[in-house]
Amino acid sequence: MKLIAYILKTLWGHRSRTMLTVAGSAVALFVFCFIQSIQEGMNDLKQRQEARGSLIVFQANKFCPATSHLPQDYDQQIADLAGVKDVIPIQVFTNNCRASLDVVVFYGVPPEKLRSARDFEFVAGNWSEFETHQDAAIVGQAVANRRKIKVGDKFSIGDLSVIVAGIYRSDNPAEENYIYSHLEFLQRRQGANLVGTVTQLEVILASGTDPTQISSAIDERYRRGPVETNTRAKGVFQAKSLGDLSQLIEMAHYLGLACVGLVLALVATTTLMSVEDRIQEHAVLRTLGFSGFKVFALVLTESTLLSIAGGILGVGAALITLKLSSLSVGAEAVTVAFIPSLHLAWVGMLLACVTGICAGIIPASYASRAEIVPALRNA
């Protein structure tokens, strides 16, 4: 404890340098957590859809939801296949098919199907208000937070306007970035042209059913029309929709690694400067009986404390910002939430600790091996 008090006093004695180092480490770890949170969201999205066991039927050779049009009566035909538990017709409307941080996605679904297929908990409003009004919609909590939406508000995107009947939360962070409305209401937003067609069909499979077999059966059935289909597992479909965005997220790992390298270089430089400034002080400690190992531990602890302090500030600020902002990124009506998880916090702090230790090894070795007499002579 006496050594910790000594280290803290030393750091406070050079508080300008200490505060700048901690601030630099905090900024780098803040950026690292932001990058890692989107990867957490991507992994969470894939794991949930793989566990759910559902398929997405889409029009073949189409990409953006605005271009896919399937006959709605496909749902009854697909429901007759062995192993199919339910089929949900979905009309999709989005304000942007490109990658964006502010994608608004409407899913038009029959209310009775939505209630059985999604596990929502209302934070405001209720199901009955949504079910009894054709122009009503329920809004995910993340969208509501970003857009400052409340129950009873009229929400408009382009030529589409709905009355907010409820705000829901879900254990799936990505789900909180969608707005659900009535299927027929969304179909009629451009006159009668879309009535009888849907963007996609979500096929819920019975337990133990082989998704590959069902996918092949659906696509083979409609290979010669009237509209050819492309059926994939929901997780695969979403990964395909995200396309280039997924690759950018993967490439962002390098930026995250660069941030870790920045912390390493910053803390190592600061600790080395501190050692050079206090070389006589360390020599005095050696004359008082401190072993080279104890001086080594003293400097190593100093660098580790600097890095951990930056980690606490950077990781804490990132988690709070992510939680309050409810950020997501989307493409082609599929969204990925930035997830501020406990796992992310542990990874960030572990990196801060390991980086601090690695950064302190060379300066600590230099301090512990310095010759006592030459160091005192230079005082």
N, C-alpha and C positions, 0 to 999 in steps of 0.2 A: 504493500500500500504506500510505503514511503517513496518507492521508486516511481509509482504512478503519479503521486503528488509532485515529485520532482519533474517528471516529463511534462505534466500539465503546466507547471510554472514556466518551464522552458518555452513551451509553445506559446504561452500567453506573453512571454517577454518579447516575442517576435510576432505579435498578433496580426500585423498587416500582411506579412508573408503567409502566416497560417490561414487567415481568413480568405485570401486569394486562392490558396491551394484547395481549401475545402470547397469554395465556390466553384472552381473549375472542375473538380471531381463531381460535384453535385450536378452540374449542367451535363456533363458527359453521361452520367448514370441516368439522368432524367431522359435523355434522348434514347439511351439503350432500352429503358423500360417501355417507352412509347413504341419502339420498333418491335420489341418482343411481345407486347400486348396484342398486336395485330396477328402475329404468328400463333399466339394462344387462341385467339378467336378462330383462326382457320382450322387449327387442330380440333378445337371443340366442335366446330360445325361438322367436320368429317366424322368424328367419333359418334356424335349423336345420330346422324343419318344412317350410319352403318348399323348401329344398334337397333334403330327403329324398324328397318326392313320394309322400306317402301320404294316404289318406282315412280318415275316421271315419264309420261308419254307426251312427246313433243312432235310437231310437224317436222318431217325429215328435211334436211338441208336448209333449215332456218336457224337464226341465231337470236336476234333481238325478239323479245316477246311480242312486240307490235306487229311482227310479220308472220307469226304462227297462228293458223286457224284450223282447228279440228272440228269435225261434226260432233255436237254434244251427245248425240245418241250412241257414240262409241262407248260411253260409260256403261250402258246397259249390256252391250255385247261383251265387254271385257269382264264385267262382273260375273258372267256365266262361266268363266274359266275356272277350273279346279284350282284351289289354293288362293284365290282372290277373296279377301275378306270384305273390302269395300272399295269403291271408286269415287273420287271427289273431282267434279268438274271445276276448273279454275279459270277465270278470266283475269288477265294481268294488265295493269296499266302502270307505267312508270314515267316519270318526268325526264329521265335520262338513261339511255342504254349504255353510255360510256362509263368509264371508271370515274367515280366522284365521291366526295366526302359528304354530300348532302343529297343522296338519292332518296326519292319518295316513291314507295312501291305500294300500289293498291292491289289486293287480291279479292276478286269477286267470287264468293263461295255461297252455296245454299246454306242458310243459317243452321238448319238441322244437321247438316253434314259437318259444319265447322265446329259445332258444339261437341260432337262426338270424336272428332279427329284431333282437336287441339286441347291441351291442358292449360287453360288460362285462369288467372286469379284477378278479379277486378279490383282496382284500387279506387275507382270512381265509376258510377253508372252501373248498369246491369244488363243481363242477357235480354230480358223482356223488352226493354226499350229499343234494343237493336233489332230484335225479331219482328216487332210490330210496325216499324217504319221503314219504307222502301229506300228512302234516301239517307238512312242512318249508317254510321260506321263505328267500329271500335278501333282504337288507336293504341299502338304499342307505347309503353312508358318511355322508351328511349326517344321515339319520334316526338312525343308530347313534350318532353323536357327540352329538346332542341328547338322546337317550333313554338313553345309557350302555349300549348293547346290545353283547353279545359273542357269538361263536359258541358254540352249546350252550345259550344262555339260552332260557327260555320267555317269549315276549312275548304279552301279552294286551291287547286293546282291546274293551271290552264283553264280549259272549259269544264273541268270536273269539280263539282261542289258537293260536299256532304255535311250532315249534321253529326257532331260527335256525341254518340250515345254512351260511350264508355271508354275508359282507359284501363288497359290490362298490363299485368306483368307475367313473365314466364320464367321457368328455370332454364330456358334456352335463350341466352342473350341475343342471338340473331333474330329470334321471333319478335322481339320488342321493337324491331325497326320496320315492321309492316303495319299497314292499315287494311283492315278487312271490311268489305262492304258486301251488299247483296249481289249475287251473280247477275240477275236480270237487270238490275240498275246499271251495272257496269257495261253490260251488253248493249243497252239502249242509249248510252251516252252519245253515240254518233248516229242516231236514228235507228232504223230497223236492220241495218247492214250486218251487225254482229249477232243478232238474235239467232239462236240455234247453233252457234259456234262457240268454242272456248279456246283459250290459249294453250292449255295443257290439262292433262288428267293425272291426278295423283292416285296411284294404286297401292292400297294397303294390303299387305300379304298376311295370310294366316301363318301362325307359328310353324316352323319347320319346312316352309315352302322354299324351293330353289328359285331365287330371283332371276338367275340367268335363263332358266328354262321358260319362265313366264315372259321375260323380255323378248326372247326369241319367238315365242308363240304369238305375242301381240304384233310384232313387226312383220312376221310371216303372213299373218291374217290380212294385213292392210298393205302388203307389198304392191299389189296391183290396184290400189285405190279403194274408195274414191279419193282419200288423202293418205299418202304414205306416212308412216310414223317412224320415230326414232325413240326407243325406250331404253332408259338407263336407270340404275340404282340412283336414288335421290342424291346421295353424297357425290357420286361420279358426275351426275348432271350438273350439280352446283359447282364442282371443281372445273368442269368444262366451261360453264358459263363465265366463271371468273377469269379463265384463260390467262391472258398476258398479265393480269393483276396478280395472279398466283406466283408467276415468275418474278415479278417485281418485289413481291413480299419475300420470296426466297433470297433474292439478291440483296435485300436490305439487311440480311444477316451480316454481310461484310461491313456495312456501316456500323452495326452494333459492335462488331469486333474492333473496328477502328476506335469507337468510343472507349472500349476497355483499354486499348493500347494508349489512348490519350491519358487516361487516369494513371496508368503505369508510368508513363514518361513524366507526367506532371509531379506525381508524388516522389518519384525517384530523384528528379532534379532538385526539388525543394529539400529533401532529406540530405542530399549530398552537399548542398549549399550550407545547410545547418551544421553538418559535420565539419566542413572546412572552417566555418566561422568559430567553432567551439573546440578545435583540436587541442588547444592548451587546456581547456576545461576537462577534456577526457584524459589528458595526461595527468592532471592533478588527481582525478579519480583513481587512476592506476597506481599512483604513489600512495594513496590512502588505503590500498588493499583490494581495489576492485580488479577482478580478473578480466582477461580479454573477452571471455565468454559473457561476463556480466555487462560489459560495455556494448558488446554485440547485441545482446538482448535489449538493452536500453534504447539503442538507435532503431532496432527493428520494431519495437513496441511503438515508438514515436511515429514511424511511417504508417504502421497499421492503424493507429488511432486517427491519423489524418484522413486516411482512405475511408475508414468506417464512418467518420463524421460526415464526409461528403456523401457516402452511401445513404445514410439516414436522411439527409436533407433531399437528395436527388430522388431516391426511390419513394420516399414519403410524398414529396410534391407531385411526382408522376402518378401515383395511385390515387391521390385526392383529385387531381385534375381529370384523370380518366373517369373516375366515378361520377363526378359532377357534370362532366360534359356529355356523357353518353355517346361518344363518338362511334361512327361506323363508316365503312367504305363499301361501296357496292358497284356492281357492273351487271348489265343484262338482268335486272330485277332480282339479283341475288346479293344479299348483304352479309358482311362479316363484321362482327362487333369487336371493338377494342376492349379486351377483358382485363381488368385490374385484379388479378387473382392472388391468392396467398402464395401460390407456387412462384409467381412472378416476383413477389416481395423477397422470398427466400433466395431465389436465384440472384437477384440484384445485390442483396447483402452479402451473399457468399462470394460473389465476384469482387465486391469492394474489399472484403477481408483478404482474399487470396491475392488480389492486386497489391494491396498494401504490404503484404509480407514479401512478395516478389520484388516490389520496388525498393524495399529496405535492405535486401541482402547485400548488394554491392556497397552502399554507403556504410552499413554496419560492419562489414568485413574490413573496409578501409579504416574505420575508427578503431576497431579492436586490434589491428596490427601495427598501428602507428607507434614509432619508437618514442619512448618517454622523454629521453634527454633532448633530442632534436626538437621535439614539440615544445618543451619548456623553454628552450633557448630562443625560440622564435616568439615568445610571449612579449 
